[in-house]
Each structure stands twice: as structure tokens, then as C-alpha cells.
């Protein structure tokens, strides 16, 4: 379906802060792992992305491919 990640920021941010979030996501993309801050929400997720949640011990709580 999609080949783009769309992130919604659920708080008021200045342009500089939004650019910082964008740069952070782009740099994380290079490493292969993107971790969004709690005030961000993935609205559109590429088909080949795995969404995984781990608890503090590293145990996978939920995993699914979308």
C-alpha cells in the first residue's frame, strides 16, 4: 500500500522542533530502527515495516507485520 512513513506529532511544536524530529527519524532510518517519541504517532506505515514492542527486559510484547 504505502512506501512512506507519515508521523503525526500530537503537541504544539515550533518549526525548529519539528525539523529536529524529522532529522532524528531520518538518522534512525539509516540504522534500520526508528523509535518515535511518546507524543508522536505513526499514521501511515510502509508495508515492509515490522512494528515491535519490547518490555524493559527485551521480551517482545507484541509483534506484527503491517
VEXVONU-768240 format. One record per residue: z, y, x of N, C-alpha, C in turn; residue number from 1; residue in one letter. Coordinates in nm, 4 decimals. Last residue first. Layout:
% residues N
<atom n_pz="Z" n_py="Y" n_px="X" ca_pz="Z" ca_py="Y" ca_px="X" c_pz="Z" c_py="Y" c_px="X" num="NUM" residu="a"/>
...
This chain:
% residues 66
<atom n_pz="0.9170" n_py="-0.5167" n_px="0.2816" ca_pz="0.8576" ca_py="-0.4465" ca_px="0.1683" c_pz="0.7104" c_py="-0.4284" c_px="0.1913" num="66" residu="x"/>
<atom n_pz="1.1315" n_py="-0.7756" n_px="0.3600" ca_pz="1.0085" ca_py="-0.7062" ca_px="0.3968" c_pz="0.9516" c_py="-0.6417" c_px="0.2723" num="65" residu="x"/>
<atom n_pz="1.4852" n_py="-0.7691" n_px="0.4041" ca_pz="1.3681" ca_py="-0.7970" ca_px="0.3224" c_pz="1.2488" c_py="-0.7200" c_px="0.3777" num="64" residu="x"/>
<atom n_pz="1.8291" n_py="-0.8293" n_px="0.4209" ca_pz="1.7017" ca_py="-0.8155" ca_px="0.4923" c_pz="1.5867" c_py="-0.8506" c_px="0.4020" num="63" residu="x"/>
<atom n_pz="2.1681" n_py="-0.7546" n_px="0.4537" ca_pz="2.0542" ca_py="-0.7653" ca_px="0.3636" c_pz="1.9290" c_py="-0.7498" c_px="0.4472" num="62" residu="x"/>
<atom n_pz="2.3450" n_py="-0.7979" n_px="0.6588" ca_pz="2.3964" ca_py="-0.7947" ca_px="0.5227" c_pz="2.2828" c_py="-0.8160" c_px="0.4250" num="61" residu="x"/>
<atom n_pz="2.3697" n_py="-0.9567" n_px="0.9616" ca_pz="2.2747" ca_py="-0.8985" ca_px="0.8666" c_pz="2.3311" c_py="-0.9113" c_px="0.7266" num="60" residu="x"/>
<atom n_pz="2.6234" n_py="-0.8649" n_px="1.1879" ca_pz="2.5784" ca_py="-0.9625" ca_px="1.0879" c_pz="2.4857" c_py="-0.8932" c_px="0.9892" num="59" residu="x"/>
<atom n_pz="2.7354" n_py="-0.6799" n_px="1.3501" ca_pz="2.5971" ca_py="-0.7164" ca_px="1.3769" c_pz="2.5407" c_py="-0.8193" c_px="1.2813" num="58" residu="x"/>
<atom n_pz="2.9789" n_py="-0.5823" n_px="1.2863" ca_pz="2.9772" ca_py="-0.6955" ca_px="1.3787" c_pz="2.8353" c_py="-0.7386" c_px="1.4160" num="57" residu="x"/>
<atom n_pz="2.9236" n_py="-0.3886" n_px="1.0953" ca_pz="2.9707" ca_py="-0.3456" ca_px="1.2266" c_pz="2.9689" c_py="-0.4583" c_px="1.3304" num="56" residu="x"/>
<atom n_pz="2.6237" n_py="-0.5131" n_px="0.9356" ca_pz="2.7596" ca_py="-0.4611" ca_px="0.9348" c_pz="2.8026" c_py="-0.4315" c_px="1.0779" num="55" residu="x"/>
<atom n_pz="2.2865" n_py="-0.4041" n_px="0.8841" ca_pz="2.3834" ca_py="-0.4867" ca_px="0.9550" c_pz="2.5216" c_py="-0.4256" c_px="0.9410" num="54" residu="x"/>
<atom n_pz="1.9878" n_py="-0.4206" n_px="0.7102" ca_pz="2.1187" ca_py="-0.3572" ca_px="0.7162" c_pz="2.2139" c_py="-0.4542" c_px="0.7840" num="53" residu="x"/>
<atom n_pz="1.6421" n_py="-0.3582" n_px="0.7256" ca_pz="1.7535" ca_py="-0.4472" ca_px="0.7560" c_pz="1.8810" c_py="-0.3663" c_px="0.7665" num="52" residu="x"/>
<atom n_pz="1.3126" n_py="-0.3749" n_px="0.6448" ca_pz="1.4350" ca_py="-0.2993" ca_px="0.6189" c_pz="1.5509" c_py="-0.3957" c_px="0.6363" num="51" residu="x"/>
<atom n_pz="1.0150" n_py="-0.3742" n_px="0.8232" ca_pz="1.1265" ca_py="-0.4557" ca_px="0.7768" c_pz="1.2477" c_py="-0.3646" c_px="0.7586" num="50" residu="x"/>
<atom n_pz="0.6875" n_py="-0.2707" n_px="0.7518" ca_pz="0.8202" ca_py="-0.2325" ca_px="0.7987" c_pz="0.9258" c_py="-0.3255" c_px="0.7387" num="49" residu="x"/>
<atom n_pz="0.4317" n_py="-0.2898" n_px="0.6536" ca_pz="0.4695" ca_py="-0.3773" ca_px="0.7632" c_pz="0.6070" c_py="-0.3464" c_px="0.8221" num="48" residu="x"/>
<atom n_pz="0.3951" n_py="-0.0924" n_px="0.4562" ca_pz="0.4036" ca_py="-0.2332" ca_px="0.4177" c_pz="0.4580" c_py="-0.3226" c_px="0.5278" num="47" residu="x"/>
<atom n_pz="0.6001" n_py="0.2060" n_px="0.4877" ca_pz="0.4815" ca_py="0.1257" ca_px="0.5198" c_pz="0.5039" c_py="-0.0225" c_px="0.4898" num="46" residu="x"/>
<atom n_pz="0.7568" n_py="0.3641" n_px="0.2162" ca_pz="0.7762" ca_py="0.2851" ca_px="0.3373" c_pz="0.6500" c_py="0.2035" c_px="0.3637" num="45" residu="x"/>
<atom n_pz="0.8721" n_py="0.6531" n_px="0.0678" ca_pz="0.7559" ca_py="0.5658" ca_px="0.0821" c_pz="0.7696" c_py="0.4966" c_px="0.2172" num="44" residu="x"/>
<atom n_pz="1.1402" n_py="0.7365" n_px="0.0999" ca_pz="1.0774" ca_py="0.7378" ca_px="-0.0320" c_pz="0.9557" c_py="0.6451" c_px="-0.0346" num="43" residu="x"/>
<atom n_pz="1.4406" n_py="0.7076" n_px="0.2521" ca_pz="1.3016" ca_py="0.6669" ca_px="0.2680" c_pz="1.2403" c_py="0.6535" c_px="0.1291" num="42" residu="x"/>
<atom n_pz="1.6587" n_py="0.9768" n_px="0.2855" ca_pz="1.6201" ca_py="0.8642" ca_px="0.2008" c_pz="1.4733" c_py="0.8338" c_px="0.2252" num="41" residu="x"/>
<atom n_pz="1.9451" n_py="1.1272" n_px="0.4417" ca_pz="1.8008" ca_py="1.1062" ca_px="0.4285" c_pz="1.7731" c_py="0.9789" c_px="0.3505" num="40" residu="x"/>
<atom n_pz="2.2102" n_py="1.1376" n_px="0.4915" ca_pz="2.1584" ca_py="1.2358" ca_px="0.3959" c_pz="2.0069" c_py="1.2273" c_px="0.3797" num="39" residu="x"/>
<atom n_pz="2.2586" n_py="0.9530" n_px="0.6957" ca_pz="2.3002" ca_py="0.9214" ca_px="0.5585" c_pz="2.2463" c_py="1.0177" c_px="0.4537" num="38" residu="x"/>
<atom n_pz="1.9600" n_py="0.9326" n_px="0.9043" ca_pz="2.0949" ca_py="0.9821" ca_px="0.8751" c_pz="2.1309" c_py="0.9540" c_px="0.7287" num="37" residu="x"/>
<atom n_pz="1.7827" n_py="0.6311" n_px="0.9853" ca_pz="1.7901" ca_py="0.7592" ca_px="0.9142" c_pz="1.9350" c_py="0.8020" c_px="0.8956" num="36" residu="x"/>
<atom n_pz="1.6435" n_py="0.4848" n_px="1.2540" ca_pz="1.7700" ca_py="0.4902" ca_px="1.1816" c_pz="1.7796" c_py="0.6279" c_px="1.1184" num="35" residu="x"/>
<atom n_pz="1.3892" n_py="0.2812" n_px="1.3563" ca_pz="1.4177" ca_py="0.4137" ca_px="1.3001" c_pz="1.5452" c_py="0.4039" c_px="1.2179" num="34" residu="x"/>
<atom n_pz="1.2554" n_py="0.1173" n_px="1.6272" ca_pz="1.3673" ca_py="0.1157" ca_px="1.5326" c_pz="1.3929" c_py="0.2586" c_px="1.4871" num="33" residu="x"/>
<atom n_pz="1.0587" n_py="0.1479" n_px="1.8163" ca_pz="1.0421" ca_py="0.0425" ca_px="1.7171" c_pz="1.1533" c_py="0.0335" c_px="1.6147" num="32" residu="x"/>
<atom n_pz="1.0412" n_py="0.3523" n_px="1.9915" ca_pz="1.1230" ca_py="0.2384" ca_px="2.0332" c_pz="1.1130" c_py="0.1216" c_px="1.9350" num="31" residu="x"/>
<atom n_pz="0.8847" n_py="0.5302" n_px="1.8466" ca_pz="0.8330" ca_py="0.4787" ca_px="1.9728" c_pz="0.9109" c_py="0.3561" c_px="2.0202" num="30" residu="x"/>
<atom n_pz="1.0586" n_py="0.6008" n_px="1.6435" ca_pz="0.9406" ca_py="0.5201" ca_px="1.6106" c_pz="0.8830" c_py="0.4565" c_px="1.7367" num="29" residu="x"/>
<atom n_pz="1.2296" n_py="0.7759" n_px="1.7682" ca_pz="1.2794" ca_py="0.6433" ca_px="1.7338" c_pz="1.1639" c_py="0.5489" c_px="1.7034" num="28" residu="x"/>
<atom n_pz="1.0637" n_py="0.9996" n_px="1.7829" ca_pz="1.1073" ca_py="0.9357" ca_px="1.9075" c_pz="1.1610" c_py="0.7957" c_px="1.8813" num="27" residu="x"/>
<atom n_pz="1.0318" n_py="1.0545" n_px="1.5068" ca_pz="0.9155" ca_py="1.0222" ca_px="1.5897" c_pz="0.9566" c_py="0.9537" c_px="1.7202" num="26" residu="x"/>
<atom n_pz="1.2969" n_py="1.1123" n_px="1.4345" ca_pz="1.2284" ca_py="0.9982" ca_px="1.3728" c_pz="1.1090" c_py="0.9571" c_px="1.4587" num="25" residu="x"/>
<atom n_pz="1.3367" n_py="1.3455" n_px="1.5923" ca_pz="1.4233" ca_py="1.2284" ca_px="1.6087" c_pz="1.3561" c_py="1.1029" c_px="1.5525" num="24" residu="x"/>
<atom n_pz="1.1487" n_py="1.5202" n_px="1.4873" ca_pz="1.1384" ca_py="1.4783" ca_px="1.6273" c_pz="1.2209" c_py="1.3524" c_px="1.6531" num="23" residu="x"/>
<atom n_pz="1.2574" n_py="1.5466" n_px="1.2254" ca_pz="1.1222" ca_py="1.4935" ca_px="1.2467" c_pz="1.1060" c_py="1.4420" c_px="1.3894" num="22" residu="x"/>
<atom n_pz="1.5025" n_py="1.6679" n_px="1.2824" ca_pz="1.4997" ca_py="1.5362" ca_px="1.2157" c_pz="1.3647" c_py="1.4695" c_px="1.2394" num="21" residu="x"/>
<atom n_pz="1.4068" n_py="1.9079" n_px="1.3910" ca_pz="1.4904" ca_py="1.8186" ca_px="1.4722" c_pz="1.4911" c_py="1.6773" c_px="1.4140" num="20" residu="x"/>
<atom n_pz="1.2787" n_py="2.0173" n_px="1.1689" ca_pz="1.1989" ca_py="1.9810" ca_px="1.2859" c_pz="1.2758" c_py="1.8872" c_px="1.3781" num="19" residu="x"/>
<atom n_pz="1.5042" n_py="2.0648" n_px="1.0120" ca_pz="1.4027" ca_py="1.9703" ca_px="0.9654" c_pz="1.3143" c_py="1.9246" c_px="1.0811" num="18" residu="x"/>
<atom n_pz="1.6289" n_py="2.2598" n_px="1.1721" ca_pz="1.6963" ca_py="2.1319" ca_px="1.1478" c_pz="1.5985" c_py="2.0260" c_px="1.0998" num="17" residu="x"/>
<atom n_pz="1.4394" n_py="2.4665" n_px="1.1569" ca_pz="1.4724" ca_py="2.4073" ca_px="1.2866" c_pz="1.5379" c_py="2.2708" c_px="1.2691" num="16" residu="x"/>
<atom n_pz="1.4502" n_py="2.5311" n_px="0.8829" ca_pz="1.3279" ca_py="2.4763" ca_px="0.9403" c_pz="1.3554" c_py="2.4076" c_px="1.0742" num="15" residu="x"/>
<atom n_pz="1.7649" n_py="2.4216" n_px="0.7462" ca_pz="1.6774" ca_py="2.5242" ca_px="0.7999" c_pz="1.5563" c_py="2.4552" c_px="0.8613" num="14" residu="x"/>
<atom n_pz="1.8362" n_py="2.2350" n_px="0.4521" ca_pz="1.8229" ca_py="2.2447" ca_px="0.5973" c_pz="1.7350" c_py="2.3643" c_px="0.6322" num="13" residu="x"/>
<atom n_pz="2.0246" n_py="2.0883" n_px="0.2006" ca_pz="1.9534" ca_py="2.2075" ca_px="0.2418" c_pz="1.9538" c_py="2.2156" c_px="0.3934" num="12" residu="x"/>
<atom n_pz="1.9646" n_py="1.7388" n_px="0.1437" ca_pz="2.0534" ca_py="1.8512" ca_px="0.1687" c_pz="1.9683" c_py="1.9710" c_px="0.2095" num="11" residu="x"/>
<atom n_pz="1.8170" n_py="1.4968" n_px="0.1589" ca_pz="1.8976" ca_py="1.5303" ca_px="0.0416" c_pz="2.0038" c_py="1.6356" c_px="0.0715" num="10" residu="x"/>
<atom n_pz="1.4936" n_py="1.4511" n_px="0.2514" ca_pz="1.6215" ca_py="1.4999" ca_px="0.3035" c_pz="1.7011" c_py="1.5539" c_px="0.1849" num="9" residu="x"/>
<atom n_pz="1.2844" n_py="1.1753" n_px="0.2465" ca_pz="1.3384" ca_py="1.2849" ca_px="0.1666" c_pz="1.4752" c_py="1.3223" c_px="0.2240" num="8" residu="x"/>
<atom n_pz="1.0063" n_py="1.0593" n_px="0.4188" ca_pz="1.1512" ca_py="1.0713" ca_px="0.4190" c_pz="1.1918" c_py="1.1940" c_px="0.3391" num="7" residu="x"/>
<atom n_pz="0.7566" n_py="0.8273" n_px="0.4343" ca_pz="0.7927" ca_py="0.9556" ca_px="0.3732" c_pz="0.9441" c_py="0.9573" c_px="0.3594" num="6" residu="x"/>
<atom n_pz="0.5425" n_py="0.6746" n_px="0.6500" ca_pz="0.6826" ca_py="0.6795" ca_px="0.6113" c_pz="0.7115" c_py="0.8188" c_px="0.5584" num="5" residu="x"/>
<atom n_pz="0.2323" n_py="0.5162" n_px="0.5773" ca_pz="0.3062" ca_py="0.6356" ca_px="0.6174" c_pz="0.4502" c_py="0.6241" c_px="0.5696" num="4" residu="x"/>
<atom n_pz="0.0679" n_py="0.3449" n_px="0.4573" ca_pz="0.0761" ca_py="0.3345" ca_px="0.6024" c_pz="0.1472" c_py="0.4567" c_px="0.6602" num="3" residu="x"/>
<atom n_pz="0.1078" n_py="0.1528" n_px="0.1571" ca_pz="0.1185" ca_py="0.2775" ca_px="0.2319" c_pz="0.1181" c_py="0.2501" c_px="0.3817" num="2" residu="x"/>
<atom n_pz="0.0000" n_py="-0.1189" n_px="0.0830" ca_pz="0.0000" ca_py="0.0000" ca_px="0.0000" c_pz="0.0000" c_py="0.1244" c_px="0.0869" num="1" residu="x"/>
